[in-house]
Amino acid sequence: MSSLSRMRSLMAASRGESGQATVETAVLVSALLVGAGSIMFFLPDMLAAFTIYIQGFYLVLGYPIG
């Protein structure tokens, strides 16, 4: 096998891997964007629920018992 044909086969293999890397990067970036969007959508509700949870502790600790 000549070095030229060997180089061509290596270049052909690397083209497929480059495309795979591009697709993987696009999938990761889109997943991060969707995740960030969903966090921004649900964050106010989660913080409101956490605030109510903490206020329950203060309510119970403020009872005039003891």
Rosetta constraint file for C-alpha pairs under 8 A:
AtomPair CA 1 CA 5 HARMONIC 6.71 0.50
AtomPair CA 1 CA 6 HARMONIC 6.77 0.50
AtomPair CA 2 CA 6 HARMONIC 6.31 0.50
AtomPair CA 3 CA 7 HARMONIC 6.05 0.50
AtomPair CA 4 CA 8 HARMONIC 6.24 0.50
AtomPair CA 5 CA 9 HARMONIC 6.24 0.50
AtomPair CA 6 CA 10 HARMONIC 6.30 0.50
AtomPair CA 7 CA 11 HARMONIC 6.13 0.50
AtomPair CA 8 CA 12 HARMONIC 6.13 0.50
AtomPair CA 9 CA 13 HARMONIC 6.28 0.50
AtomPair CA 10 CA 14 HARMONIC 6.24 0.50
AtomPair CA 11 CA 15 HARMONIC 6.32 0.50
AtomPair CA 12 CA 16 HARMONIC 7.00 0.50
AtomPair CA 13 CA 17 HARMONIC 6.71 0.50
AtomPair CA 14 CA 18 HARMONIC 6.11 0.50
AtomPair CA 15 CA 19 HARMONIC 6.42 0.50
AtomPair CA 16 CA 20 HARMONIC 6.28 0.50
AtomPair CA 17 CA 21 HARMONIC 6.17 0.50
AtomPair CA 18 CA 22 HARMONIC 6.30 0.50
AtomPair CA 19 CA 23 HARMONIC 6.28 0.50
AtomPair CA 20 CA 24 HARMONIC 6.12 0.50
AtomPair CA 21 CA 25 HARMONIC 6.08 0.50
AtomPair CA 22 CA 26 HARMONIC 6.19 0.50
AtomPair CA 23 CA 27 HARMONIC 6.17 0.50
AtomPair CA 24 CA 28 HARMONIC 6.18 0.50
AtomPair CA 25 CA 29 HARMONIC 6.09 0.50
AtomPair CA 26 CA 30 HARMONIC 6.09 0.50
AtomPair CA 27 CA 31 HARMONIC 6.10 0.50
AtomPair CA 28 CA 32 HARMONIC 6.19 0.50
AtomPair CA 29 CA 33 HARMONIC 6.21 0.50
AtomPair CA 30 CA 34 HARMONIC 6.14 0.50
AtomPair CA 31 CA 35 HARMONIC 6.01 0.50
AtomPair CA 32 CA 36 HARMONIC 6.04 0.50
AtomPair CA 33 CA 37 HARMONIC 6.09 0.50
AtomPair CA 34 CA 38 HARMONIC 6.13 0.50
AtomPair CA 35 CA 39 HARMONIC 6.17 0.50
AtomPair CA 36 CA 40 HARMONIC 6.20 0.50
AtomPair CA 37 CA 41 HARMONIC 6.22 0.50
AtomPair CA 38 CA 42 HARMONIC 6.15 0.50
AtomPair CA 39 CA 43 HARMONIC 5.50 0.50
AtomPair CA 40 CA 44 HARMONIC 7.72 0.50
AtomPair CA 42 CA 46 HARMONIC 6.27 0.50
AtomPair CA 43 CA 47 HARMONIC 6.09 0.50
AtomPair CA 44 CA 48 HARMONIC 6.12 0.50
AtomPair CA 45 CA 49 HARMONIC 6.22 0.50
AtomPair CA 46 CA 50 HARMONIC 6.19 0.50
AtomPair CA 47 CA 51 HARMONIC 6.08 0.50
AtomPair CA 48 CA 52 HARMONIC 6.33 0.50
AtomPair CA 49 CA 53 HARMONIC 6.24 0.50
AtomPair CA 50 CA 54 HARMONIC 6.26 0.50
AtomPair CA 51 CA 55 HARMONIC 6.08 0.50
AtomPair CA 52 CA 56 HARMONIC 6.26 0.50
AtomPair CA 53 CA 57 HARMONIC 6.96 0.50
AtomPair CA 54 CA 58 HARMONIC 6.65 0.50
AtomPair CA 55 CA 59 HARMONIC 6.09 0.50
AtomPair CA 56 CA 60 HARMONIC 6.28 0.50
AtomPair CA 57 CA 61 HARMONIC 6.06 0.50
AtomPair CA 58 CA 62 HARMONIC 5.94 0.50
AtomPair CA 59 CA 63 HARMONIC 6.75 0.50
